[in-house]
Structures are given as C-alpha cells and as structure tokens.
Amino acid sequence: TQDPELRAKFGGQPEHVINFFHYLAEDLRTLMARLGFCTVREMVGHAERLRVRTDYASAKGALDLSSLLQPAHEMRRGVATHSVEQQQHDVAGRLDARLLPQLQEALQGGTTADIEVAIGNTDRAFGTVLSYHVSRKHGLSGLAAGTVRLRLRGSAGQSLGAFLAPGLAIELEGDANDYVGKGLSGGQLVLFPPRDAQFDASSNVIVGNVCLFGATSGEMFVRGVAAERFAVRNSGALAVVEGVGDHGCEYMTGGRVVVLGAVGRNFAAGMSGGIAYVLAEDGEVGAARHGFAAKCNVESVELTVVADAGEVQWLRETIERHAELTGSLKAREVVARFDELLPRFVKVLPTDYKRVLKEEAAKAKAEAEAKAKDETKGDSGSDSERTVCADTHPKTSSIIDIEDALVDDAQLADRARKLDKLRGFVRYARRGDRYRAATKRAGDWSEISTRQTRASLQVQAARCIDCGVPFCQSDADGCPIGNVIPKWNELEFRDQWREAFDRLMATNNFPEFTGRVCPAPCE
C-alpha cells in the first residue's frame, strides 16, 4: 500500500511468507527422507512408521495404541492404503431420478401429479433433484402450490426435502434422519408417524437434528418431536412441531416457529429475527413461567404473551392447519382448548427484531402520510435528484428476515463531499448490500438486494486505496471477469456514474451481477 499509515501496520513482506513455505517444504522432505519416502502419497497408510512416545506409554492409565498403529496392508494383504478408485454416486439410480419420467409433464407446469412411493434411509436428499428441474424451468417462483404431491412411506435418509422448491409438497408417513428441510426454498413438508403406530407421537422424536437449517421460505409440519438445533439459521420458513431438543431456533433470523410441547436447553441462542411461539408445559403458567425461561437463552430475546388479536387468530389457524395436515391429536386438543391454553403460549421475540419492526411500522406510516400529503398538493413537476433517483420498488412494512433491516443513511450525503480517499480504508467501515426478504424477491425479477444510495456507494469507493494488487489491476491475468476495480471505484468516487458504467461494460457484459461481488484481498 502507498499509505505510510497503513503500511506501518504490517511488519512483514510477501517474500517472508514465500520463504516460510520453502522452509516448511524442505523440513518435510527431510522428515520424509528419514522415513524412506519420496512422495506424500507413498506415506499414506504406513502406520507402522509411527511410534508411541515413551513418556506416554509408561504413564499411568495410558491406552494401548498397538491396534491403531497396525497398517491395513499387514492385516489384509493386497488392500489399498490410499484412494485408488472414484466414488460412484449413481445419480441416475436415485429415487428422484427414477420418478422423473412420471413427473416430467407436471414439472413443466402443464398438469398436476400425486404419487405414492416407499422410501428408505439410503435415499438421501430426496426432492432436491426435482427442485433443480423446477428451478431450471421456472426460476425462483417455482410451480403453483399443490402442483406435485409426493406421498412417502418409510424412514427417509438425510436431508429430506433439502432446498425444496415452490409447488412441491412431500408428505412422509414414517420418520426421517437429520437435516430435513435444509435450505427449504418454498416447498411444503408434512411428516407424521405410521397411521397404525401405537405410541404417542407428541412425545417421540420422528425427525433428526438440524432440521430447517438455513431455510428461506416454505412450510414444515411435524407430528412429533424434532431433535437438536431445530430451525437453526431459519430465515423465512414457517414450522409447527410438537417438541424440540437442545438449541432450538439457534441463530434464527426470520420466519415463524410454533412448538406445541417441551423444548430443550439453550432455546433461542443467538436468535436475532423471526418469532417463536412455545406452549409452556404444565406448571409453567404465570409466575412459574420461569420454568421455560430457564431453558431459554434470553441474551437476545424477550418472553411475552400473545396478546394482539390478529396474532392470536394467526396462531389458532396455523395450529388448525397442522391438525388437518398431520392428523395430530395434540394439535386437535390445543384447538379445542385454545382459549384456555392461550395464556400458556410464550412468544419469543428477539429484541433487535422488535425494534426493527417498530421502526419499519413508523417508517411505513410516515411514508403513507407523506404520500397522501403529496397527492393533495398535486404534481410539482420537479426534476430533483430525489425524484429521479426514487426507489421504484414497492415498499413493504413487514420484515421477514432481520438481515433485511434498513440502516440509517442520513449523514452519508454530507460525508460524500468530505471524503478522504487516501485513508478511506481506515476511516470508513465496509458496508454491503442488504438482502430483500426471500419471500418477496422470489416473486419478482427485481434486485435480490436493496441498493445503497449514491452517497453510500461513494463512501465505499473511497475505501479503495489503489494498492496495486495484481488481482484488481491486471487486464490480462488479474480479475477473472476482467474488471479493473480501482479505475471503476475512482469514477464512482468522483460521481462519474456514466463513465463508471462504461468502464464496467468494457470488460464484461453482465455488470448487473459481476459488478457487485469482488473477492479481492481487501474485502
């Protein structure tokens, strides 16, 4: 870097790193020579060259490691000690692929389909290949709800319904392994025990760990208990379950989760968005509600009652849907005694999410009032920057994901006139685009993120110090898509937007997305 202030932060040189790896390689070759090997591949599997430290072998309670140190080729002559053949994935033999011929017409959007099929625990990620075909043909919007219904029986393997696309509904009569609904992307999952099962579903685990990990939209209804880390990093899906293990709703940023039973410890740890509704167990009502609070990580959430009339109605209707889809006896009981049990529902609401919801509501109210005021004044004919640069996308008053929360830009315009390009990397914090809610952006062709203002972009451009790294500078062997980042940033910084666009178009034809993401070292 050319800035002495920044250069002072780094005492080393790139050549030091190169020398370090030269020494490391030399040291490795010395050790290999002592062992009688020329290549790393030759060493793999030769456990007989390892020995137990003498101070450990003589220690009290030391384990006998002789079996671990016996090489496989001594136990079974001729066996390979390193990888000698490619793994066979047998994609064509997957259950999804076998169903494709029957579903081709429905996946194209021309008709509906309803198929019953048995599934086993070796059938992993069922539904993902079908979702690929839906997304390839129809994009993020997928198919209309109810287009394809897949009725499964048995024990599903890992990642059932992973990334399930809109229009696909999976109904499983049986149980499932871990990662059910991982990355759920608009589809529907309904799981319940065998209809002839004699056990109480509401007190038995029928789905594994980390269900709904990273889900963005869609629905999941489980008649039974889910294991640990249910809905971790959920950012937009709706789920109803009859109990969860430890770490439920961990790092959740959006969506809604209804739990009609007990939860494990550390519930809502790191939860920053979305809302959970938990039916407290018997004896946890009123002052004794602390029984649930003891299991809940309250560092980032608050525990309240469900008081809003609209929210109460939504909760009741959601539980009714759960009873209808899964046949849940627990849900039917809750619906029948809803008014009596309502005080036992605990609303788990992240404090930051609550603040953002209030801010969004106030902002929406102010915008509505301003719009009404402008309409009474009529069109002023103004061609100001406010009018020209106005956001053409429809505003939303509700936030599905906390990461969609807006950040204040009030002082950025004034800052842009006083920017320090020389020390911008130190003075200004990095700021990325804010993603729009997944449920909103899946229904249109608009940007996936909310773009920053001109002033904000100029602040970010000021962070580029033209450091000379080849990745950004070289036209031939630098940026994989040919962008010359410093030149582009300089034009943005100088408010020369048309020239910046021309600079980008000179090197690639897709500036709308390749002009956004840069894995340069500084970022």
Beta strands, then each sheet from edge to edge (+ up, - down):
strand 1: 113-119
strand 2: 148-156
strand 3: 168-176
strand 4: 185-192
strand 5: 205-207
strand 6: 217-222
strand 7: 225-226
strand 8: 235-241
strand 9: 253-259
strand 10: 273-279
strand 11: 301-305
strand 12: 345-350
strand 13: 434-435
strand 14: 449-450
sheet 1: 1+ 2+ 3+ 4+ 6+ 8+ 9+ 10+ 12- 11+
sheet 2: 5+ 7+
sheet 3: 13+ 14-
end
